[in-house]
Amino acid sequence: MVKIQPEIECAEGRVVRSESSRFLVDDGEQVVPCRLRGRIKRDTQLQVKSVVVGDRVLIRLTGPVPHPEAEGIIEEILPRSNLLSRAAAGGGRREQVLMANLDRVFIVMSTREPDFNARLLDRFLVGVAHQGLDAVICLNKCELASAAERIAMISTYREVGYPVLLVSAWEGAGLDRLRESMRGRTSFFLGPSGTGKSSLLSKIQPGLELVTRAVSRLTGKGRHSTTHTELHSLSFGGYVADSPGLREFGLWGVQPLDLARCFPEFRPYLEDCHYLNCSHSHEPDCGLKQAVEELRVDPRRYESYLRILESIREGKLSF
C-alpha cells in the first residue's frame, strides 16, 4: 500500500519547464510537477506569468511517496539575478519575462528562409543590452548565402564588438565554436520563427528530441515548432533553454533617453552633444549625428536607432 504524506518541508529547486499553469521543477534529486500557490497567482498584475523557466523557487512536496510520484506546490519565488523580458504581444501593457537567471543570450538569425532581418536583430540586441545581459549573434543557414552576402550581414556587428558565430545546422559547420560558447553557462536561444534554433540544439545535444518544422512555403515565415520554453542540461556542461520563435519584440522598460546607450558604438559620442537630454534625432550640435555624418558610426545602425526610438515613443511592438 502506498502511504500518503500530506506535506513535507520546502525544498529549493529550479523551474525547467513552464507551460500554461503547470511547471516542472528540478530540486537536484528529481524533477517534480508543480502548481502555483494561489497567493502567487494573485500577486501578478503587470507580468504575463509570475514564474518562468530559470526561476529559483521553494516547493512543498505533496502527494504519494516514494518520490517518483511526488508533486509539489511552488510556495515562493527566490530573488532573480537577472531576467530577459519583452512587452507582451497583442498591444498589452504587461511584461512577459522570457527567462530568469541566465548567463548568455544567443540571438539566432538566418541568412535565408526567413531572410536576414537586421532591424529585428537590432531590436533584440537593444532588449538584451538594456537588461545587462551578454549577447552572441548566431547566424544560421550559412550554406544558403555566399561569403560576400554573409560578410555584408554581419561585418558591422563584428566591428562594434558583438561576438558573431557563423553556423549551419544542415552541414554541421561552426557547431564546435557554438558548443564552446555555451559550455558551463546557462544559455537562452532567442530569435524569429524558422531560423533553426531547435535544429541547432538538436545537433549540439543529440537526444533532446526538439520538434522542427520546415518554413512555410506560403508565407516564407517560420512556423512555431517550439510551443513552450524548456531548460535542458548539456552533456558538455551547462544548460540551455529553447523558446518559441518571436515575430515581434516589444521593448520593455526602455526609455527614449536610455536607448542610445544600448548601442555600444554610440557611447563614445554621447557626451559630445550640446544638450544633456539630447535624443540624437533632431537636435543641433549632436555628437552622435556628427559621428554618423563622418561615417564613424554606421548609418544603417543609426537608422535602426531612429526607428526604434519612434516605436518606443508611439508604443509600437514592431516596425
N, C-alpha and C positions, 0 to 999 in steps of 0.2 A: 504494500500500500504506500502511495506517495503521501508524505506528510506536508501539510500546508503550513508555510511560515509566513504570517501576515506581513511583517516588516522587519528589516534589519537596519543597522546604522548606515549613514550615507557613505558612498564611495565616490572618488573623483574619477572622471573619465573625459574622453574627447568625442565630440559628435563627428561621426564619419559618414553619415548619410542623413539627408533631410528630404522628406517627400510628404507633401500635404501636412498633416498634423502628427505624423509618425517619424520617429528618429531612431537611428542606431547609434549606440554609444559604446566605445571601446574603453573598458576600465582597466586594461592591462592584463586581464586574465580571460576575458570573454567579451563578445560583442552582444550587447543587450538591447532588445527592442524597448523603446521608451515612449511615454507620452508626457505632455507638459502638465505641471501643477496649474490649476485654474488661475491662481493669482498672477502667474507669469503671463498668461494669455491676456488678462485684463490690463496688465501694465503696458501693453503695446498699443500705441496710438499713432506715432509718427513713422513706425517701421512696418514693412510688409510682414516680416517674421521676426520674432524676438530671439529665436535660437537658430543658428546656422552652422553649416559644416565648419569644423575647426574650433568651435567654441569649447572651452573647458567648462565642465558642469559638475555639479554634485547630484548624484542619483540615489534614490532609495529603492532597493530591490524589493519586489513583491512577488507573490505567486508561488508556484511549487518549487521545491528543491528535489533533486540536485540542480546545480547551476545551469546546465544546458537549456533548461526550460524556463529560466528566470525571465521576468520582465521588470521594468523599472519605471519610476516617475522622476522626471527632472525637477528637482527642488530649487536649484539655484544656478544662475549663470555667473561664473567667475569673471573677474576683470579681464578685458581683452588687451593684448599688447598692441594690436593694430587691427585694421579691417580694410576690406575693399568693398566699396558700395557704389551705387548709382541711384539716380532718381527713378522711381518706379515707372514702368511703361504705362501708356494709356493716359498721359496727362495728369496723373495724380501728383499730389504734393507730399509723397511719403518716400522715405529712404528704403531702398532694397539692399541690404547687406548681402554680398555675394559669398564672402568667406571671411573668417576671422583667424587671427594668429598665424599668419603666413610669412614666409621669408622672401619669396620671389614670384613675380608675375611674368609669365611667358605670353606675350601677345602674338597670337598665331594669325598671320595673314597668308594669302596665296597669290601666286603670280597670275593665275588664270582659274576660272571655274570655281569660285567667282573671281572677277578681276581684282587686282590690287587696288585698294582704296586708301590713298594717302590721307584724305580728310578724316576718315573714320579712325585710322591709325593714330593721327594726331590727337583726336579726341580721347582715345584710350590712354595715350601717354599722359595727357593732362590729368585725367582722373587718377592714374597711378601715382603721378608726381605729387598731386595735391594731398594725397594720403600718406606721403612719405615712404612709399614702397619702392623696391628695386625692380626695374623693368628690363626684360630682354625681348628684343624683336626676333621672332622666329618666322622666316619666310619659307613657306612650304610650296610644294609642287614646282620646284625649280626646273624640273625636266620639261615643263611646258613653256619656258621662256628662254631666249638666247642670253648669252653672257652680258651683252650690251644692255638688254632690257632689264636684267636683274640689277646691274650697276645703277641704271637710271632710277630704279625704285628705291634703292637703299643707301646710295652714296651720301646723301645729305645727313641721314641719321647716324651713319658711322662717323662722319666728320664732326658732328657735335657731341659725340661721346657715347651714344647708345650702343650697347653690345648687340650685334646682329648675327644670327645664325642662319645659314643657307642650308635647307634640308629638303629631302624628298622621301616621303613615306613610301612611295611607289618603288623607288630604286634603292632606298636604304642609305642615301648619301647624307652625310652630316649628322647621323644619329649618335655617333660616339661623342662628338662635342656636346650634343644636347644632353646626353646622359651625364657628362661631367659637370655641366652647368646645374643639373638637378641634384647631384649626389649630396646626401646629407642634409638637404633642405626640405622644407615644406613648400611646395610649389602650387601655383594655380594657373591653369590654361584658360586664357581669355581670347575671344575672337568671334568673328561673324560665323554664321552657319556655313558649312560646306568647305571651310578652309583646311580641314583634315586634322583637327585636334584629336579626335578619338582614334583615327588611323595612326597617328604618330605615337600615341600612348600604347596602342596595341603592339607596335613594332618595338618600342622601347622596353616594355614589360609584357612579354607574351603570357597569355593566360588571364588577362584582365577581362577578356570577352566583351569588350565595348562594342556596341552596335554601330555600324557605319552604313551610310546610305549614299547613293550616287546623287550628284547635284541634279536638280530638276532641269530637264531639257526644255521645259516650257518657259520657265522664268529666268533660268540662268543663276538662280539663287540657291543657297544650300537649304536642304531640308533639315529639320531638327532631329538628329539621331539620338542625342542625349537629352533626356527629359527632366533630369534632376542632377544635383551636384553630389558627388561622392568622393570621399578621400580614400586613396589606395596606398598601401605600403609597397615600397620598391625594393626589389631584391638586392640592389647595389647601394642601398642606403637612402633614407628619406621617404617622403610622402608626396603624392601629387593628387590634385583634385581636377577632374574634368568637369565642364559645366555646359549647359545648353548654349548654343550659338546665339549671339546678340545681333539684332539688326538695327538697334538704336542704343545709344549710350548717353542718357541724360546725366549731366554732371551734377553731383550732389554737394552742396556746401561751398562751391567755388564762387567767390565774389568777383565782380569785374576788376577790382584793383588787385586781386590776388593772381589773376590769370597769367600775366606776363612772366611771373617767376616760375611758372610751371613749364616754361620753355627754357632749357638750360643755356642755350646760346644767346638768349636775350639779356641775361642777368648782368653782364659787364657794362651794358649801356643804359641801364635803368636809372642810374644816379646822375646821368648827364642831361636829364630833362629840366627845363626851366620851372615846370610846375611839379610840386610834390605829389599831387594826386593825378598826375598825367595818365590818361587812359591809352596813350600811344596810338590813337586813332585819328584825331583831327587837330590836336593842339600844336601851336607853333613851338619851335625850339625844342623838339623832341629828340633825345639822343638815340632812341631806337629807330625812329623813322630815318634819321640821318645815316645810321648804320645800314639800313636796308637800301637806301639810295646809293651808298658806296659799295654795295654788294658784300659787306662784311657779314650780313645776315641774309640767308636765302629768302628771296621774295615770296616763294611758294609757302614757306613756313609762316611768314608774316601774314600772308593772305588767309591761311588757316586760322591764325590768331584772331584776325578781324571777324571771320565767320563765327568762330566760337564765342567771341565777345558779344556779337549781335544776338546769338542764340541764348546766351545767358540773360541778357537784358530783356529779351522777349519771352523767356521761359520756355523755349523750344527744346524738344528732346533730340532732334536730329536736324541735319541741314536741309 
